[in-house]
Amino acid sequence: MKIAYITSIYPRATDTFVRTEVEILRQNGFDVHTFSARKTPDQHTKLEVLRNEINNTTYLLDGNTLKLLVATVVYFFRSPGKWFETLKMSWRSGKQGFKNRIRQIAYFLEACYFAQQLEAKKIDHIHNHTPMNSGVISMLASNLTEIPFSMTVHGPGIFFEPNNWGLGDMINRTSFTACITDFCRSQCMIFAPPECWDRLKIVHCGLKRDFLDTPFTPLPDKHRFVCIGRFCPEKGQVQVVEATKVLRDEGHNFEVVLVGDGDLRPQIEEKIEEYQLQDHVTLTGWMDSSEVREEILKSRALLMPSFAEGLPVTIMESLSLCRPVITTRIAGIPELVREGESGWITTAGSASELHEAMREALNCPTETMEAMGKNGRELVLEHHNAETEVAKLMRYFKGADEKDSKAQESSPHAPREENLTSTN
């Protein structure tokens, strides 16, 4: 079975869950072709682990506008009715306003080129991750080609403006929609018609064996926290720096390592310098999966004080390595992290609760910390094994393929026309 995997930007250091799915699907005989609406940012291309996926991914926007225009013209002459129907669909799914309408036209052009590539590669099924711009493109390309599509919804971005991305319409047009948590599914139910709620499936993000099979490593003697993620407002790293200052001023001797990068780096660096925390806070930049694993193992706990999330894979990684987590009571996080059992759950945005939880972790006996980590590991092994979760996807893909085949056999219309030739 040939599947097209598409997301807005692929690959990146932060999308290990997508790369893991792709890898396991290929190991199980699926022919997976990866697509991305945008080019991978330069800061991620430096990671050797991403090089092969970058080289084998088709980018819809790569500076060659002519290929988009050619594909759009070809589809217009091939099926004017379907062309106008899809253009109208694109127009409806966007925000109001001139600039936003122009953006929707751009998505339509990208969808025409994506559709052309799908037919050239004889793709059987489209699967989208993070259904915002790439979700719209997938829906439009599916309508043009009649190739079924599905998607995985993570949050939180899509839930900020669900109506402006046409989330309900996208869900209604999917063969199934995978939701990474029960909370995520509940949010999709708000916008999806009740008659398609049965298509909302729980498929957790999962970890590969390099995390799940790591033998227990005792907590280090050094008081060290690690915080992993993009440097962006919703991840809360600025509050980590502020909490570090409070605890430093109280006389605690510890270290915080911030793994990642992003737009807020200058602000974080400014805070570190202002508070004179250079001996307490270290910024490492992006790391690959093996390096992240080592950073977690060298720490006593993970910090994830996010303001908005789905369910961070980093939390699963930390708990799988028996490291408790200090995080926030939002979205799907409480489905995995249990207060007092596998970590500390604080109120999002509360600097006082964050530094109080960090203080408790600094004063917590090593035996108690290790017991909390082991409790969390049991939950990860039960619910976040990548092989188990991808097996669910495989069943859904095959089920969607069978439904599509039966629909085509019973359809009074002629089969799809021959594949278009790629303009690459």
C-alpha positions in Angstrom: 0.0 0.0 0.0 1.4 3.4 -1.0 0.8 6.2 1.5 1.6 9.9 1.2 2.6 11.4 4.6 2.4 15.2 4.6 2.8 17.9 7.2 3.5 21.7 7.2 7.2 21.3 7.7 9.0 18.0 7.6 11.4 16.8 8.9 12.3 18.7 12.0 14.0 17.8 15.3 10.6 18.2 17.0 8.7 15.7 14.9 10.1 12.4 16.1 6.6 11.0 16.4 6.0 11.5 12.7 9.4 10.1 11.7 8.8 7.1 14.0 5.5 6.3 12.4 7.0 6.6 8.9 9.9 4.3 9.9 7.7 1.6 11.4 5.2 1.7 8.5 8.1 1.1 6.1 9.4 -1.8 8.2 5.9 -3.3 7.9 5.8 -3.2 4.1 4.1 0.2 3.5 5.5 2.3 0.7 5.5 5.7 2.4 6.3 8.9 0.4 6.9 12.0 2.5 5.7 15.5 1.5 6.1 18.9 3.2 4.4 22.2 2.4 7.5 24.1 3.4 11.2 23.6 3.4 12.9 22.4 6.6 14.5 25.4 8.5 18.2 25.7 8.3 18.7 25.1 12.1 17.2 21.6 11.7 19.1 20.6 8.5 22.4 20.5 10.6 21.2 17.3 12.3 22.6 14.3 10.6 19.6 12.1 11.6 17.4 14.3 9.4 19.5 14.3 6.3 18.1 11.2 4.6 14.5 12.3 5.2 15.2 15.8 3.9 16.7 14.3 0.7 13.7 12.0 0.2 10.9 14.5 0.9 9.0 16.3 -1.8 8.5 20.0 -1.0 5.5 21.7 -2.4 7.0 25.2 -2.0 10.7 25.2 -3.1 10.8 28.4 -5.1 9.5 26.9 -8.3 6.1 28.6 -8.8 5.9 27.5 -12.4 5.3 23.8 -11.4 2.3 24.9 -9.3 0.8 26.9 -12.1 1.3 24.1 -14.7 -0.4 21.5 -12.4 -3.3 23.9 -11.8 -3.8 24.5 -15.5 -3.6 20.8 -16.3 -6.3 20.0 -13.7 -8.5 22.8 -15.0 -8.5 21.4 -18.6 -8.8 17.8 -17.3 -11.9 18.4 -15.1 -13.2 21.9 -15.0 -16.2 21.0 -12.7 -13.9 19.3 -10.2 -11.4 22.2 -10.4 -14.1 24.8 -9.6 -15.6 22.6 -6.9 -12.1 22.3 -5.2 -11.4 26.0 -5.6 -14.7 26.8 -3.9 -13.8 24.3 -1.1 -10.5 26.1 -0.6 -12.3 29.5 -0.5 -14.7 28.3 2.2 -12.0 26.9 4.5 -10.1 30.1 5.0 -10.3 33.2 7.1 -12.1 36.4 5.9 -10.0 39.2 4.5 -8.1 39.9 1.3 -4.7 38.6 2.4 -6.2 35.4 3.8 -8.1 34.8 0.5 -4.8 35.1 -1.4 -3.4 32.5 1.0 -6.2 30.2 0.2 -5.5 30.5 -3.5 -1.9 29.6 -2.7 -3.1 26.5 -0.9 -5.2 25.6 -3.9 -2.2 25.9 -6.2 -0.1 23.7 -3.9 -3.0 21.2 -3.7 -3.0 20.9 -7.5 0.7 20.1 -7.6 0.4 17.7 -4.6 -2.5 16.0 -6.4 -0.3 15.7 -9.5 2.5 14.1 -7.5 0.0 11.7 -5.8 -1.2 10.4 -9.1 2.2 10.2 -10.6 3.4 8.1 -7.6 0.1 6.0 -7.6 -0.6 6.8 -4.0 -3.4 4.9 -2.4 -4.0 7.0 0.7 -3.0 10.5 2.1 -2.2 11.0 5.7 -1.7 14.4 7.2 -0.2 15.4 10.5 -1.1 18.7 12.2 -4.1 19.7 10.0 -3.6 23.4 9.4 -2.3 24.6 6.1 -1.1 21.1 5.1 -4.5 19.8 6.2 -6.3 22.1 3.9 -3.9 21.1 1.1 -4.5 17.4 1.8 -8.3 17.8 1.8 -8.2 19.7 -1.6 -5.9 17.2 -3.2 -8.1 14.4 -2.0 -11.1 16.0 -3.6 -9.2 16.5 -6.9 -8.0 13.0 -7.1 -10.6 11.1 -5.1 -7.7 9.5 -3.1 -9.0 9.0 0.5 -7.3 11.0 3.2 -6.9 10.8 7.0 -5.2 13.0 9.5 -3.7 13.0 13.0 -4.7 15.9 15.2 -2.3 16.9 18.0 -3.2 20.4 19.1 -2.9 22.9 20.4 -2.5 25.1 17.3 -5.5 23.9 15.4 -7.8 24.5 18.4 -6.8 28.2 18.5 -8.7 28.9 15.3 -10.5 25.7 14.3 -13.2 27.4 12.3 -10.7 29.4 10.3 -9.0 26.2 9.2 -12.3 24.4 8.6 -11.5 21.7 11.1 -15.0 20.3 11.2 -15.2 20.0 7.4 -11.8 18.3 7.3 -12.8 15.8 9.9 -16.1 15.1 8.0 -14.1 14.4 4.8 -11.6 12.1 6.3 -11.8 8.3 6.2 -10.7 8.5 9.9 -9.1 11.1 12.1 -6.5 10.0 14.7 -6.5 11.9 18.0 -3.4 11.6 20.2 -5.4 11.9 23.5 -8.9 11.7 24.8 -8.8 15.4 25.4 -7.8 16.0 21.8 -10.7 13.8 20.7 -13.2 15.8 22.8 -12.0 19.0 21.2 -12.5 17.5 17.7 -16.0 16.5 18.8 -16.9 20.1 19.4 -16.4 21.0 15.7 -17.2 17.7 13.9 -20.7 16.6 13.0 -22.0 14.0 15.5 -22.5 11.5 12.7 -18.7 11.2 12.1 -17.6 11.0 15.7 -17.1 7.3 15.2 -14.3 8.2 12.8 -12.4 9.9 15.6 -9.8 7.3 16.7 -7.4 7.4 19.6 -3.8 6.8 18.4 -1.2 7.9 20.9 2.2 9.2 20.0 4.7 6.4 20.8 8.3 5.8 21.5 10.7 3.4 19.7 12.7 0.7 21.4 15.8 2.9 21.9 13.8 4.6 24.7 11.6 1.7 25.8 14.4 -0.8 26.1 16.9 1.5 27.9 17.9 -0.3 31.1 17.2 1.6 34.4 19.9 4.2 35.1 20.1 5.5 38.7 19.4 9.2 39.2 22.6 11.3 39.2 23.8 12.8 42.4 23.9 16.3 40.8 20.8 18.3 41.1 20.0 18.9 37.4 16.8 19.7 35.5 16.4 19.4 31.7 13.8 21.3 29.6 13.3 20.2 26.0 11.3 22.0 23.3 11.0 24.9 20.9 11.8 28.3 22.4 8.3 29.7 21.9 5.7 31.4 24.2 3.6 28.4 24.8 6.5 26.2 26.1 7.1 28.4 29.2 10.9 28.5 29.1 11.0 32.1 30.3 9.2 31.1 33.5 11.8 28.4 34.0 14.5 31.0 34.0 12.5 33.1 36.5 11.9 30.1 38.7 15.6 29.4 38.6 16.4 32.9 39.8 14.1 32.4 42.8 15.6 29.1 43.8 19.2 30.4 43.3 18.4 33.4 45.5 17.2 30.9 48.2 20.6 29.3 48.1 19.9 26.1 46.1 22.7 24.6 44.1 21.4 23.2 40.9 21.6 23.4 37.1 18.9 23.8 34.3 19.7 22.7 30.8 17.4 24.1 28.0 17.5 21.9 24.9 16.1 23.4 21.7 16.0 26.7 19.9 13.5 29.2 18.5 12.2 32.7 18.3 12.4 33.3 22.0 16.1 32.5 22.3 17.2 36.2 22.5 14.6 36.9 25.3 15.7 33.8 27.2 19.4 34.8 26.9 18.6 38.3 28.0 16.8 37.0 31.1 19.8 34.7 31.9 22.2 37.6 31.6 19.9 40.0 33.6 19.6 37.6 36.5 23.3 36.5 36.2 22.3 32.8 35.9 25.1 31.8 33.5 26.3 29.3 36.1 22.9 27.8 36.5 21.3 27.7 33.0 22.8 26.2 29.9 21.3 26.4 26.3 22.4 23.6 24.0 20.5 24.2 20.8 18.8 21.3 18.9 19.9 17.7 19.6 19.0 14.4 17.9 17.1 11.7 19.7 20.2 9.9 21.1 21.6 13.1 22.5 18.2 14.0 24.1 18.1 10.6 25.7 21.5 11.2 27.3 20.5 14.7 28.5 17.5 13.2 30.2 19.5 10.4 31.8 21.9 13.0 33.2 19.0 14.8 34.9 16.9 14.2 37.9 13.6 15.5 36.4 12.2 17.0 33.3 10.6 20.5 33.2 7.7 21.0 30.9 5.8 24.1 32.1 3.8 24.6 29.0 0.8 27.0 28.6 -0.6 25.1 25.6 0.1 21.5 24.4 -1.2 18.3 23.0 0.8 15.7 24.9 4.5 16.3 24.5 6.6 13.3 23.4 9.4 14.6 25.6 7.3 13.7 28.6 6.9 10.1 27.4 10.7 10.0 26.8 11.5 11.3 30.3 9.1 8.8 32.0 10.3 5.9 29.9 13.8 6.6 31.3 12.4 6.7 34.9 12.8 10.5 35.3 9.8 12.2 36.9 8.2 15.3 35.3 7.3 18.8 36.5 4.6 20.0 34.1 1.2 21.7 33.9 -2.4 20.7 34.2 -3.5 21.2 30.6 -4.8 19.3 27.6 -3.8 15.6 27.6 -0.9 15.9 30.0 -2.9 14.6 33.1 -3.8 11.5 31.1 -0.1 10.5 31.5 1.4 12.4 34.4 -0.1 11.7 37.7 0.4 14.2 40.6 2.6 12.7 43.3 2.9 9.4 41.5 5.0 10.2 38.4 5.7 13.9 38.8 4.3 17.3 39.8 1.4 19.0 38.0 1.2 22.8 38.4 -1.2 25.5 37.2 -0.2 26.8 33.8 1.3 30.2 34.1 1.9 30.1 37.8 5.5 31.0 38.5 5.1 30.3 42.2 3.7 26.8 41.7 6.6 26.1 39.2 9.4 27.1 41.6 7.6 25.3 44.5 7.5 22.1 42.5 11.2 22.5 41.5 12.1 23.1 45.2 10.2 19.9 46.2 12.1 18.0 43.5 15.4 19.3 44.8 14.6 18.3 48.3 13.0 15.0 47.4 14.9 11.8 48.4 16.5 9.9 45.5 14.5 6.8 46.3 11.2 8.6 46.0 12.2 10.3 42.7 13.2 6.9 41.2 9.9 5.3 42.4 8.0 8.2 40.7 10.0 7.7 37.5 9.3 3.9 37.5 5.5 4.6 37.9 5.6 6.8 34.9 7.5 4.3 32.9 4.8 1.7 33.4 2.2 4.1 32.0 4.4 4.8 28.9 5.0 1.1 28.3 1.2 0.5 28.5 0.0 3.4 26.3 2.9 4.8 24.3 4.6 1.9 22.5 5.1 3.1 19.0 4.8 -0.3 17.5 1.5 -0.9 19.1 0.1 2.5 18.2 1.3 2.3 14.6 -0.4 -1.1 14.3 -3.6 0.7 15.0 -2.9 3.1 12.1 -2.1 0.2 9.8 -5.5 -1.3 10.5 -7.2 2.0 9.9 -5.3 2.6 6.6 -6.2 -0.9 5.4 -9.8 -0.4 6.4 -10.0 2.9 4.6 -8.4 1.3 1.5 -11.0 -1.5 1.6 -13.9 1.0 1.9 -12.5 3.0 -1.0 -12.2 0.0 -3.2 -15.8 -1.1 -2.4 -17.0 2.4 -3.1 -15.3 2.4 -6.5 -16.6 -1.0 -7.5 -20.2 0.1 -6.7 -19.8 3.5 -8.3 -21.6 4.1 -11.6 -18.9 6.5 -12.6 -15.8 5.5 -14.6 -12.5 4.8 -12.8 -10.1 7.6 -12.2 -8.3 8.8 -15.3 -4.7 7.8 -15.9 -2.0 9.4 -13.7 -0.6 12.8 -14.6 3.0 13.0 -15.4 5.2 14.8 -12.9 6.5 18.3 -13.9 9.6 17.8 -11.8 
